[in-house]
Amino acid sequence: LLHRGDRWVALSPGERAALTALLASPGSMVARTDLAAAIRTSDAPEGPRAIDNLVRRVRKRIAPLGMAVCVMRGAGFLLEMGELPL
């Protein structure tokens, strides 16, 4: 479970691995290769679109917590921590 304020969301092991890598440096870019290495250690599926599919699922899960994953095209991903929605 990921808690923020009084809200929480459930994460799969792959989603947790990706989010852990992004949470290590919120507001800083995490290279696509680093994110790929982080999810390889979990039970996340592998393949050419695996990271994109996983990030899409993570975005959906964390949106209610006021968090967002931004794509840095061709380079990596960035976690933004916004205000908690009311």
CYANA upper distance limits for C-alpha pairs under 8 A (distance plus 0.5 A):
  1 LEU  CA      8 TRP  CA      6.98
  1 LEU  CA      9 VAL  CA      6.14
  1 LEU  CA     10 ALA  CA      5.02
  1 LEU  CA     11 LEU  CA      6.43
  2 LEU  CA      8 TRP  CA      5.87
  2 LEU  CA      9 VAL  CA      5.89
  2 LEU  CA     10 ALA  CA      6.87
  2 LEU  CA     11 LEU  CA      7.64
  3 HIS  CA      7 ARG  CA      6.31
  3 HIS  CA      8 TRP  CA      4.79
  3 HIS  CA      9 VAL  CA      7.27
  4 ARG  CA      8 TRP  CA      6.65
  4 ARG  CA     65 LEU  CA      6.82
  5 GLY  CA     84 LEU  CA      8.08
  7 ARG  CA     65 LEU  CA      7.18
  8 TRP  CA     65 LEU  CA      7.82
  9 VAL  CA     61 ARG  CA      7.06
  9 VAL  CA     62 ILE  CA      7.59
 10 ALA  CA     61 ARG  CA      8.24
 11 LEU  CA     15 GLU  CA      6.12
 11 LEU  CA     16 ARG  CA      6.18
 11 LEU  CA     61 ARG  CA      8.04
 12 SER  CA     16 ARG  CA      6.52
 13 PRO  CA     17 ALA  CA      6.65
 13 PRO  CA     42 SER  CA      6.60
 13 PRO  CA     43 ASP  CA      6.95
 13 PRO  CA     44 ALA  CA      7.62
 14 GLY  CA     18 ALA  CA      6.82
 14 GLY  CA     39 ILE  CA      6.39
 14 GLY  CA     42 SER  CA      6.00
 14 GLY  CA     43 ASP  CA      6.39
 14 GLY  CA     44 ALA  CA      5.01
 14 GLY  CA     54 LEU  CA      7.90
 15 GLU  CA     19 LEU  CA      6.56
 15 GLU  CA     44 ALA  CA      8.36
 15 GLU  CA     54 LEU  CA      7.00
 15 GLU  CA     55 VAL  CA      8.26
 15 GLU  CA     57 ARG  CA      7.95
 15 GLU  CA     58 VAL  CA      6.36
 16 ARG  CA     20 THR  CA      6.40
 17 ALA  CA     21 ALA  CA      6.91
 17 ALA  CA     38 ALA  CA      6.50
 17 ALA  CA     39 ILE  CA      5.98
 17 ALA  CA     41 THR  CA      8.33
 17 ALA  CA     42 SER  CA      6.95
 18 ALA  CA     22 LEU  CA      6.91
 18 ALA  CA     35 LEU  CA      6.73
 18 ALA  CA     38 ALA  CA      6.85
 18 ALA  CA     39 ILE  CA      6.36
 18 ALA  CA     54 LEU  CA      8.30
 18 ALA  CA     55 VAL  CA      8.12
 18 ALA  CA     58 VAL  CA      8.48
 19 LEU  CA     23 LEU  CA      6.37
 19 LEU  CA     58 VAL  CA      7.87
 20 THR  CA     24 ALA  CA      6.71
 21 ALA  CA     25 SER  CA      8.12
 21 ALA  CA     30 VAL  CA      8.01
 21 ALA  CA     34 ASP  CA      8.45
 21 ALA  CA     35 LEU  CA      6.96
 21 ALA  CA     38 ALA  CA      7.02
 22 LEU  CA     26 PRO  CA      6.66
 22 LEU  CA     30 VAL  CA      6.93
 22 LEU  CA     35 LEU  CA      8.39
 22 LEU  CA     77 PHE  CA      8.25
 22 LEU  CA     78 LEU  CA      7.38
 22 LEU  CA     79 LEU  CA      6.39
 23 LEU  CA     79 LEU  CA      7.55
 25 SER  CA     29 MET  CA      8.18
 25 SER  CA     30 VAL  CA      8.23
 25 SER  CA     79 LEU  CA      8.48
 26 PRO  CA     78 LEU  CA      7.45
 26 PRO  CA     79 LEU  CA      5.67
 26 PRO  CA     80 GLU  CA      6.91
 26 PRO  CA     81 MET  CA      7.78
 27 GLY  CA     78 LEU  CA      6.47
 27 GLY  CA     79 LEU  CA      6.09
 27 GLY  CA     80 GLU  CA      6.18
 27 GLY  CA     81 MET  CA      8.19
 28 SER  CA     78 LEU  CA      6.24
 28 SER  CA     79 LEU  CA      7.71
 29 MET  CA     72 MET  CA      7.97
 29 MET  CA     76 GLY  CA      6.68
 29 MET  CA     77 PHE  CA      5.91
 29 MET  CA     78 LEU  CA      5.11
 29 MET  CA     79 LEU  CA      8.18
 30 VAL  CA     34 ASP  CA      7.00
 30 VAL  CA     35 LEU  CA      7.16
 30 VAL  CA     76 GLY  CA      5.93
 30 VAL  CA     77 PHE  CA      5.78
 30 VAL  CA     78 LEU  CA      6.68
 31 ALA  CA     35 LEU  CA      6.85
 31 ALA  CA     75 ALA  CA      6.24
 31 ALA  CA     76 GLY  CA      4.67
 31 ALA  CA     77 PHE  CA      7.00
 32 ARG  CA     36 ALA  CA      6.61
 32 ARG  CA     75 ALA  CA      6.60
 32 ARG  CA     76 GLY  CA      4.80
 32 ARG  CA     77 PHE  CA      7.30
 33 THR  CA     37 ALA  CA      6.69
 33 THR  CA     76 GLY  CA      8.32
 34 ASP  CA     38 ALA  CA      6.76
 35 LEU  CA     39 ILE  CA      6.86
 35 LEU  CA     51 ILE  CA      8.24
 35 LEU  CA     76 GLY  CA      8.49
 36 ALA  CA     40 ARG  CA      6.70
 36 ALA  CA     51 ILE  CA      7.13
 37 ALA  CA     41 THR  CA      7.49
 38 ALA  CA     42 SER  CA      7.94
 39 ILE  CA     43 ASP  CA      8.01
 39 ILE  CA     44 ALA  CA      6.54
 40 ARG  CA     44 ALA  CA      7.25
 40 ARG  CA     46 GLU  CA      8.03
 44 ALA  CA     50 ALA  CA      8.42
 45 PRO  CA     50 ALA  CA      6.71
 46 GLU  CA     50 ALA  CA      5.88
 46 GLU  CA     51 ILE  CA      8.47
 49 ARG  CA     53 ASN  CA      6.63
 50 ALA  CA     54 LEU  CA      6.53
 51 ILE  CA     55 VAL  CA      6.52
 52 ASP  CA     56 ARG  CA      6.65
 53 ASN  CA     57 ARG  CA      6.90
 54 LEU  CA     58 VAL  CA      6.69
 55 VAL  CA     59 ARG  CA      6.55
 55 VAL  CA     69 VAL  CA      7.97
 56 ARG  CA     60 LYS  CA      6.94
 57 ARG  CA     61 ARG  CA      6.79
 58 VAL  CA     62 ILE  CA      6.62
 58 VAL  CA     69 VAL  CA      8.43
 59 ARG  CA     63 ALA  CA      6.47
 59 ARG  CA     67 MET  CA      8.37
 59 ARG  CA     68 ALA  CA      6.45
 59 ARG  CA     69 VAL  CA      6.47
 62 ILE  CA     66 GLY  CA      7.41
 62 ILE  CA     67 MET  CA      6.05
 62 ILE  CA     68 ALA  CA      7.25
 63 ALA  CA     67 MET  CA      5.85
 63 ALA  CA     68 ALA  CA      6.60
 64 PRO  CA     84 LEU  CA      8.35
 64 PRO  CA     85 PRO  CA      7.54
 65 LEU  CA     84 LEU  CA      6.24
 65 LEU  CA     85 PRO  CA      7.46
 66 GLY  CA     81 MET  CA      6.94
 66 GLY  CA     82 GLY  CA      5.56
 66 GLY  CA     83 GLU  CA      6.00
 66 GLY  CA     84 LEU  CA      5.23
 66 GLY  CA     85 PRO  CA      6.44
 67 MET  CA     79 LEU  CA      7.68
 67 MET  CA     80 GLU  CA      6.16
 67 MET  CA     81 MET  CA      5.21
 67 MET  CA     82 GLY  CA      6.09
 67 MET  CA     83 GLU  CA      8.43
 68 ALA  CA     79 LEU  CA      6.33
 68 ALA  CA     80 GLU  CA      5.65
 68 ALA  CA     81 MET  CA      7.21
 68 ALA  CA     82 GLY  CA      8.19
 69 VAL  CA     77 PHE  CA      7.03
 69 VAL  CA     78 LEU  CA      6.09
 69 VAL  CA     79 LEU  CA      5.12
 69 VAL  CA     80 GLU  CA      6.69
 70 CYS  CA     77 PHE  CA      6.11
 70 CYS  CA     78 LEU  CA      5.59
 70 CYS  CA     79 LEU  CA      6.86
 70 CYS  CA     80 GLU  CA      7.84
 71 VAL  CA     76 GLY  CA      6.68
 71 VAL  CA     77 PHE  CA      5.18
 71 VAL  CA     78 LEU  CA      6.97
 72 MET  CA     76 GLY  CA      5.57
 72 MET  CA     77 PHE  CA      5.89
 72 MET  CA     78 LEU  CA      7.53
